[in-house]
Amino acid sequence: MPDSFDPYYKWFGISPKDQPPNHYRLLGLDRFEADPDVIESAADRQMSHLRSFQTGAHAALSQKLLNEVAAAKLCLLDAARRAAYDQALRATAQPAIRAAQRSEDTSAAPITASVPVSAPERDIAGAGRPLWQEPVLIASAAAGLSIGTVVAGALLLLSLGKPSMAPSGDDMLEVPSEARTIAAEEKEANPAPPVAAVLGADVSAASSAEATQSSSTTSHRPAFGLNGSENQPVDSGRTGPGLSSELPVAQPKPKPTYRAIGEPMNLLAGIDLGRDVVKGEWRQDGQDLISPERTLWARVMLPCLVPEEYLLTVVVDCPKRRSGFNENFNLGLVGRGNRQFMYCITAYGKGGLFLLDGKEWHVNETSHAARGVLKTGENVIACIVRTTGLEARVNDRTFIDWKDNFGRLSVQPAWQCPNTSVLFLGTCCDYRFTKVELQAIRSLSE
């Protein structure tokens, strides 16, 4: 990629003297625009334009600017955050305004001409190019005198931290209909009543002669390499603790089907509990995130701009075996057309997409056996979301390979988040998340 390529100028028409742009300039808005509909429409227009470059030679720059546009949108759509941003923006403009006023007050002659004069370039340390310049109207003196020059103060745009998407809390909801529906199915297959798990009892799943796990836990690694191929698969001849014969075995290494774009994003590092928690007492332990214990529909948003195609890798530690609704663990995903939905990894021994054609995870075409899929200790979950469908793998086993229209998918009301464009984690018991990583990808032609 040529070093001279300037995405701000080439894609948005923002000249070097106006870079880096403030939020309003980046979205193509008048400064201090306050209408939410205007702001949202402008941001969506810019993002749609940037996505047209995601598969070109400047895909990484496209992703970078997409993140900047998303951050500007979220900041300006939050009234409190926008007010603070506007205050700082006005404060940086005051030196230039005062200089112009002093020039008018001390001028002894009437104004005979108005001439725009550009401020001299001023480099920011480490930036290597001017931050901002604005023309200022200068009053000329009487005939025969040279035109006075006023140097406009450089506008220093302040970064005000992460945008706010403060979710509103919700009240405890009724026990979901799926818990009652599956209870009848579970009663025949499992002596432990699932209703007890819904009410918070720590019901242990009855199992006989579990296989001994001899291999040590692997390091935090994605289930797929950056070129779309898997890492070394687990021993295909072993089902692991609690895995029934219905579970798929590890498959051989497939041919790469995508390539990575840019660098992966650490989503755990960007979580602000005060801003992103929707429900439950989530807590951070060092770099790890721990979900609340025995809380129905606990969820936390993962604020980021979601690429059109991506690999989401989640490494989660399961402290003990669980059963029934108490084991409920979901990943909130976003598919083509900004469609938010969930992949239910396990609940009542079943897994699947949730909702599909309005049907819950245990009664639609993606439903599968998932009892014991999460082993005690570290588990690696990988979801590859493409424009054409979704592939979901848990501990090197493929459970879903779905190709269809994302318009068929949706989120059950009990699991919905205030922001319907972000990824999220949803649980009903305590899990320790040690890694949540998002990698933008591009599918390879078959």
C-alpha positions as CSV (number, residue, x, y, z in Angstrom):
1,M,0.0,0.0,0.0
2,P,1.5,3.4,-1.0
3,D,2.4,5.6,2.0
4,S,0.9,8.6,0.1
5,F,-2.6,7.2,0.2
6,D,-4.9,9.4,2.3
7,P,-8.2,7.7,3.1
8,Y,-9.7,10.8,4.7
9,Y,-9.1,12.8,1.6
10,K,-9.8,10.1,-1.0
11,W,-12.9,8.7,0.6
12,F,-14.4,11.7,2.5
13,G,-12.8,14.7,0.8
14,I,-11.2,15.8,4.1
15,S,-8.0,17.7,3.1
16,P,-4.8,17.2,5.1
17,K,-5.1,20.6,6.7
18,D,-8.4,19.4,8.4
19,Q,-7.0,16.2,9.7
20,P,-7.6,14.4,12.0
21,P,-11.2,15.5,11.7
22,N,-13.5,16.1,14.6
23,H,-16.6,13.9,15.0
24,Y,-18.9,16.3,13.1
25,R,-16.4,16.7,10.2
26,L,-15.9,12.9,10.0
27,L,-19.6,12.3,9.6
28,G,-20.0,15.2,7.1
29,L,-22.2,17.2,9.6
30,D,-22.4,20.9,10.5
31,R,-20.5,21.5,13.8
32,F,-22.7,21.0,16.9
33,E,-25.5,19.3,14.9
34,A,-27.8,17.9,17.6
35,D,-30.6,16.1,15.7
36,P,-30.2,12.3,16.5
37,D,-31.9,11.3,13.2
38,V,-29.5,13.5,11.2
39,I,-26.5,12.1,13.1
40,E,-27.5,8.5,12.7
41,S,-28.3,8.9,9.0
42,A,-25.0,10.6,8.4
43,A,-23.0,7.9,10.2
44,D,-24.9,5.1,8.4
45,R,-24.1,6.8,5.1
46,Q,-20.4,7.0,5.8
47,M,-20.2,3.4,7.0
48,S,-22.0,2.2,3.9
49,H,-19.5,4.0,1.8
50,L,-16.5,2.6,3.7
51,R,-17.8,-0.9,3.5
52,S,-17.5,-0.7,-0.3
53,F,-13.7,-0.7,0.2
54,Q,-13.5,-3.7,2.6
55,T,-12.4,-6.1,-0.1
56,G,-10.0,-3.8,-1.9
57,A,-6.3,-2.9,-1.5
58,H,-7.1,-0.6,1.4
59,A,-9.2,-3.0,3.5
60,A,-7.3,-2.4,6.7
61,L,-7.7,1.4,6.4
62,S,-11.4,0.9,5.7
63,Q,-11.8,-1.1,8.9
64,K,-9.9,1.6,10.8
65,L,-12.2,4.4,9.6
66,L,-15.3,2.3,10.2
67,N,-14.2,2.0,13.8
68,E,-13.7,5.8,14.0
69,V,-17.1,6.5,12.4
70,A,-18.8,4.1,14.8
71,A,-17.1,5.8,17.8
72,A,-18.2,9.3,16.5
73,K,-21.8,8.1,16.0
74,L,-22.0,6.6,19.5
75,C,-20.5,9.7,21.1
76,L,-22.8,12.2,19.3
77,L,-25.9,10.1,19.9
78,D,-25.4,10.2,23.6
79,A,-26.6,13.6,24.9
80,A,-24.3,13.8,27.9
81,R,-21.3,12.7,26.0
82,R,-22.0,15.1,23.1
83,A,-22.5,18.0,25.5
84,A,-19.0,17.4,27.0
85,Y,-17.5,17.0,23.6
86,D,-19.1,20.2,22.3
87,Q,-17.9,22.1,25.4
88,A,-14.3,21.0,24.7
89,L,-14.6,21.8,21.0
90,R,-15.8,25.3,21.8
91,A,-13.0,25.8,24.3
92,T,-10.3,25.1,21.8
93,A,-11.9,27.6,19.4
94,Q,-11.9,30.5,21.9
95,P,-8.2,31.6,21.3
96,A,-9.0,32.2,17.6
97,I,-12.2,34.1,18.4
98,R,-10.5,36.4,20.9
99,A,-7.7,37.2,18.5
100,A,-10.2,38.2,15.8
101,Q,-12.1,40.4,18.3
102,R,-8.9,42.2,19.5
103,S,-8.1,42.9,15.8
104,E,-11.5,44.5,15.3
105,D,-11.3,46.6,18.5
106,T,-7.8,48.1,17.7
107,S,-8.5,48.9,14.1
108,A,-8.6,52.7,13.6
109,A,-9.8,52.6,10.0
110,P,-13.0,51.4,8.4
111,I,-13.1,48.0,6.9
112,T,-12.5,48.2,3.1
113,A,-12.0,44.6,2.3
114,S,-12.4,41.1,3.7
115,V,-9.6,38.7,2.8
116,P,-9.5,35.1,4.0
117,V,-6.1,34.2,5.4
118,S,-5.1,30.7,6.2
119,A,-3.5,29.9,9.5
120,P,0.1,28.7,9.3
121,E,0.6,25.0,9.6
122,R,1.3,23.5,13.0
123,D,2.5,20.0,13.4
124,I,1.3,17.8,16.3
125,A,4.2,15.8,17.9
126,G,4.2,12.4,16.3
127,A,1.5,13.3,13.7
128,G,3.8,14.8,11.0
129,R,1.1,17.0,9.5
130,P,-1.1,20.0,10.4
131,L,-4.1,19.4,12.6
132,W,-6.4,22.2,11.6
133,Q,-6.5,25.6,9.8
134,E,-9.3,28.0,9.3
135,P,-9.5,31.2,7.3
136,V,-10.1,34.4,9.3
137,L,-11.6,37.6,8.0
138,I,-9.0,40.4,8.3
139,A,-9.8,44.1,8.2
140,S,-7.5,46.1,6.0
141,A,-6.3,49.5,7.2
142,A,-6.7,52.9,5.3
143,A,-5.5,53.3,1.8
144,G,-1.8,52.9,1.3
145,L,-1.4,50.6,4.4
146,S,-0.7,46.9,4.0
147,I,-3.4,44.3,5.0
148,G,-3.0,43.2,8.6
149,T,-2.6,39.5,9.3
150,V,-4.2,37.6,12.1
151,V,-3.0,34.1,12.8
152,A,-5.8,31.8,13.9
153,G,-5.1,29.5,16.8
154,A,-4.9,25.9,16.0
155,L,-7.9,23.9,17.0
156,L,-6.9,21.0,19.3
157,L,-9.6,18.3,19.1
158,L,-9.9,16.5,22.4
159,S,-10.6,12.8,22.7
160,L,-13.1,12.2,25.4
161,G,-12.7,8.5,25.9
162,K,-14.9,5.7,24.9
163,P,-18.4,6.4,23.6
164,S,-21.2,5.7,25.8
165,M,-23.9,3.1,25.1
166,A,-25.3,3.1,28.6
167,P,-27.9,0.3,28.7
168,S,-30.9,0.5,30.8
169,G,-31.5,-2.3,33.3
170,D,-34.5,-4.5,33.1
171,D,-36.6,-6.2,35.7
172,M,-36.4,-9.9,36.4
173,L,-38.6,-11.6,33.8
174,E,-40.8,-14.6,33.9
175,V,-39.2,-18.0,33.7
176,P,-38.9,-18.5,29.9
177,S,-41.4,-20.7,28.0
178,E,-38.5,-22.9,26.7
179,A,-37.6,-23.9,30.3
180,R,-41.1,-25.3,30.8
181,T,-41.2,-26.8,27.3
182,I,-38.0,-28.7,27.6
183,A,-38.7,-29.8,31.2
184,A,-41.0,-32.5,29.9
185,E,-38.4,-33.7,27.4
186,E,-35.7,-33.7,30.1
187,K,-37.9,-35.6,32.6
188,E,-37.7,-38.8,30.6
189,A,-34.0,-38.5,29.7
190,N,-32.7,-37.2,33.0
191,P,-34.0,-37.9,36.5
192,A,-32.9,-34.4,37.7
193,P,-35.9,-32.0,37.2
194,P,-34.9,-29.0,35.1
195,V,-37.4,-26.8,36.9
196,A,-35.1,-26.9,39.9
197,A,-32.3,-25.5,37.8
198,V,-34.5,-22.7,36.6
199,L,-35.3,-21.8,40.2
200,G,-31.5,-21.6,41.0
201,A,-30.8,-25.0,42.5
202,D,-27.4,-26.3,41.7
203,V,-28.4,-29.6,40.1
204,S,-25.6,-31.9,39.2
205,A,-26.0,-33.9,36.0
206,A,-26.0,-37.6,36.8
207,S,-23.2,-39.3,34.8
208,S,-21.5,-42.6,34.9
209,A,-17.8,-43.5,34.5
210,E,-16.6,-40.3,32.9
211,A,-13.5,-40.6,30.8
212,T,-10.3,-39.4,32.5
213,Q,-8.9,-36.3,31.0
214,S,-5.2,-36.9,30.7
215,S,-4.0,-34.1,28.4
216,S,-3.1,-30.7,29.9
217,T,-5.1,-27.6,29.1
218,T,-3.9,-25.7,26.0
219,S,-3.0,-22.1,26.0
220,H,-5.5,-19.4,24.9
221,R,-5.6,-19.9,21.2
222,P,-8.2,-19.4,18.5
223,A,-9.9,-22.5,17.1
224,F,-8.8,-21.3,13.7
225,G,-5.6,-19.9,12.3
226,L,-5.5,-16.5,10.7
227,N,-5.5,-18.1,7.3
228,G,-8.8,-19.8,8.0
229,S,-7.4,-23.2,8.9
230,E,-7.8,-24.9,12.2
231,N,-5.2,-25.2,14.9
232,Q,-4.1,-28.7,15.7
233,P,-7.3,-30.6,16.4
234,V,-7.9,-32.5,19.6
235,D,-7.6,-36.2,19.8
236,S,-10.5,-37.3,17.6
237,G,-10.9,-40.7,19.3
238,R,-11.9,-39.2,22.7
239,T,-15.2,-37.6,23.6
240,G,-14.0,-36.0,26.8
241,P,-15.9,-35.7,30.1
242,G,-19.6,-35.9,29.8
243,L,-19.7,-35.9,25.9
244,S,-22.2,-38.3,24.6
245,S,-21.9,-40.4,21.4
246,E,-24.2,-37.9,19.7
247,L,-21.6,-35.2,19.7
248,P,-19.5,-34.8,16.5
249,V,-15.9,-35.9,16.6
250,A,-13.0,-33.7,15.7
251,Q,-12.7,-33.3,11.9
252,P,-9.5,-33.4,9.9
253,K,-7.8,-30.1,9.0
254,P,-9.9,-28.4,6.3
255,K,-8.8,-26.3,3.4
256,P,-8.6,-22.6,4.3
257,T,-11.8,-20.8,3.4
258,Y,-11.0,-17.2,4.3
259,R,-8.1,-14.8,5.0
260,A,-7.7,-12.4,7.9
261,I,-8.0,-8.6,7.4
262,G,-6.0,-6.4,9.7
263,E,-5.2,-7.3,13.3
264,P,-7.6,-9.1,15.8
265,M,-9.4,-7.0,18.4
266,N,-9.3,-7.8,22.1
267,L,-12.9,-7.2,23.1
268,L,-12.4,-7.9,26.8
269,A,-10.0,-5.0,27.1
270,G,-12.7,-2.6,25.9
271,I,-15.5,-3.5,28.3
272,D,-16.7,-0.8,30.7
273,L,-18.9,-2.6,33.2
274,G,-20.7,0.7,34.1
275,R,-21.6,1.2,30.5
276,D,-21.9,-2.2,28.9
277,V,-23.6,-4.5,31.5
278,V,-27.3,-5.0,30.6
279,K,-28.1,-7.3,33.5
280,G,-26.4,-9.1,36.4
281,E,-23.4,-8.5,38.6
282,W,-20.6,-9.1,36.1
283,R,-17.1,-8.5,37.5
284,Q,-13.5,-8.3,36.2
285,D,-10.6,-10.3,37.7
286,G,-7.4,-8.9,36.2
287,Q,-7.9,-9.4,32.4
288,D,-10.7,-12.0,32.9
289,L,-14.4,-11.4,32.9
290,I,-16.7,-13.4,35.2
291,S,-20.4,-13.7,34.7
292,P,-22.9,-13.6,37.6
293,E,-23.9,-16.8,39.4
294,R,-27.6,-18.0,39.2
295,T,-28.9,-14.9,37.3
296,L,-31.4,-15.4,34.6
297,W,-30.6,-13.6,31.3
298,A,-27.4,-12.0,32.5
299,R,-25.7,-10.2,29.6
300,V,-23.0,-7.8,28.8
301,M,-22.4,-6.0,25.5
302,L,-19.1,-6.1,23.6
303,P,-19.0,-2.6,22.0
304,C,-17.2,-2.6,18.7
305,L,-17.9,-2.1,15.0
306,V,-18.8,-5.6,13.7
307,P,-17.3,-6.4,10.3
308,E,-19.5,-7.9,7.6
309,E,-17.5,-11.1,7.9
310,Y,-15.6,-12.1,11.0
311,L,-14.2,-14.8,13.3
312,L,-15.3,-14.5,17.0
313,T,-13.1,-16.6,19.3
314,V,-14.1,-17.1,22.9
315,V,-12.1,-18.9,25.5
316,V,-14.2,-19.7,28.6
317,D,-13.4,-21.6,31.8
318,C,-16.2,-23.8,33.2
319,P,-15.6,-24.4,36.9
320,K,-17.9,-27.4,37.2
321,R,-20.4,-29.6,35.4
322,R,-23.9,-28.2,35.2
323,S,-27.3,-29.3,33.8
324,G,-30.6,-27.9,32.7
325,F,-31.3,-24.2,32.3
326,N,-28.5,-23.5,34.9
327,E,-25.9,-24.3,32.2
328,N,-27.3,-21.8,29.7
329,F,-24.6,-20.0,27.7
330,N,-25.1,-17.9,24.6
331,L,-23.1,-15.8,22.2
332,G,-24.9,-12.7,20.8
333,L,-23.9,-12.4,17.2
334,V,-24.6,-10.0,14.3
335,G,-25.1,-11.2,10.7
336,R,-25.6,-9.6,7.3
337,G,-28.0,-6.8,7.3
338,N,-27.1,-5.9,10.9
339,R,-29.3,-8.8,12.1
340,Q,-28.6,-9.6,15.7
341,F,-29.2,-13.2,16.9
342,M,-27.8,-15.8,19.4
343,Y,-25.9,-19.0,19.2
344,C,-27.0,-21.1,22.2
345,I,-24.0,-23.3,23.0
346,T,-25.9,-25.3,25.6
347,A,-29.1,-25.2,27.6
348,Y,-31.0,-28.3,28.7
349,G,-28.6,-30.5,26.8
350,K,-29.4,-28.8,23.5
351,G,-27.7,-26.2,21.3
352,G,-28.6,-24.2,18.2
353,L,-29.3,-20.8,16.7
354,F,-31.8,-18.8,18.7
355,L,-34.3,-17.6,17.3
356,L,-34.6,-19.1,13.8
357,D,-38.0,-18.4,12.1
358,G,-39.2,-17.5,15.6
359,K,-38.3,-21.0,16.9
360,E,-36.1,-21.6,19.9
361,W,-32.8,-23.3,19.8
362,H,-34.0,-26.8,20.7
363,V,-36.8,-27.1,18.0
364,N,-35.4,-25.6,14.8
365,E,-33.3,-27.0,12.0
366,T,-29.9,-26.2,13.7
367,S,-30.8,-28.0,17.0
368,H,-28.3,-30.5,18.1
369,A,-27.2,-32.5,21.2
370,A,-25.0,-30.5,23.5
371,R,-25.0,-32.3,26.8
372,G,-21.5,-32.1,28.2
373,V,-20.1,-30.0,25.3
374,L,-18.5,-27.7,27.8
375,K,-15.9,-29.6,29.7
376,T,-14.6,-28.7,33.1
377,G,-11.8,-26.3,32.6
378,E,-10.9,-24.3,29.4
379,N,-13.1,-24.4,26.3
380,V,-12.5,-22.7,23.0
381,I,-15.5,-21.6,21.0
382,A,-15.2,-20.2,17.4
383,C,-17.9,-18.7,15.3
384,I,-17.2,-17.8,11.7
385,V,-19.9,-15.4,10.4
386,R,-20.0,-14.8,6.6
387,T,-22.4,-13.0,4.3
388,T,-23.7,-16.4,3.4
389,G,-24.1,-18.1,6.7
390,L,-22.5,-19.3,10.0
391,E,-20.1,-22.0,11.2
392,A,-19.9,-22.7,14.9
393,R,-17.3,-24.9,16.6
394,V,-16.7,-25.8,20.2
395,N,-13.5,-27.5,21.2
396,D,-12.6,-28.4,17.6
397,R,-16.0,-29.9,16.9
398,T,-18.4,-28.4,14.3
399,F,-21.9,-28.1,15.6
400,I,-23.5,-25.7,13.1
401,D,-22.7,-25.2,9.4
402,W,-25.7,-23.1,8.4
403,K,-26.1,-21.3,5.1
404,D,-29.2,-19.2,4.5
405,N,-30.8,-15.8,4.8
406,F,-29.9,-13.9,8.1
407,G,-33.4,-12.3,7.9
408,R,-34.7,-15.5,9.4
409,L,-32.8,-14.9,12.6
410,S,-33.8,-12.7,15.6
411,V,-33.3,-12.4,19.4
412,Q,-35.8,-13.5,22.0
413,P,-37.1,-10.4,24.0
414,A,-35.7,-11.7,27.3
415,W,-32.2,-11.6,25.8
416,Q,-32.4,-8.4,23.9
417,C,-29.8,-5.6,24.4
418,P,-30.3,-1.8,24.1
419,N,-27.8,-1.7,21.2
420,T,-28.9,-4.1,18.5
421,S,-25.7,-3.7,16.5
422,V,-23.2,-5.2,18.9
423,L,-22.0,-8.6,20.0
424,F,-22.8,-9.7,23.5
425,L,-22.3,-12.5,26.1
426,G,-25.4,-14.1,27.8
427,T,-25.4,-16.6,30.7
428,C,-27.5,-17.9,33.5
429,C,-24.5,-19.0,35.8
430,D,-20.9,-18.1,36.4
431,Y,-18.3,-18.6,33.7
432,R,-14.8,-17.1,33.5
433,F,-14.0,-15.6,30.1
434,T,-10.3,-15.4,29.5
435,K,-10.3,-14.3,25.9
436,V,-12.9,-12.7,23.5
437,E,-11.3,-11.8,20.2
438,L,-12.8,-10.4,17.0
439,Q,-11.0,-10.9,13.7
440,A,-12.3,-9.4,10.4
441,I,-12.0,-11.8,7.6
442,R,-12.7,-12.1,3.9
443,S,-14.1,-15.3,2.4
444,L,-12.1,-17.1,-0.3
445,S,-13.9,-18.2,-3.5
446,E,-14.4,-21.9,-3.5
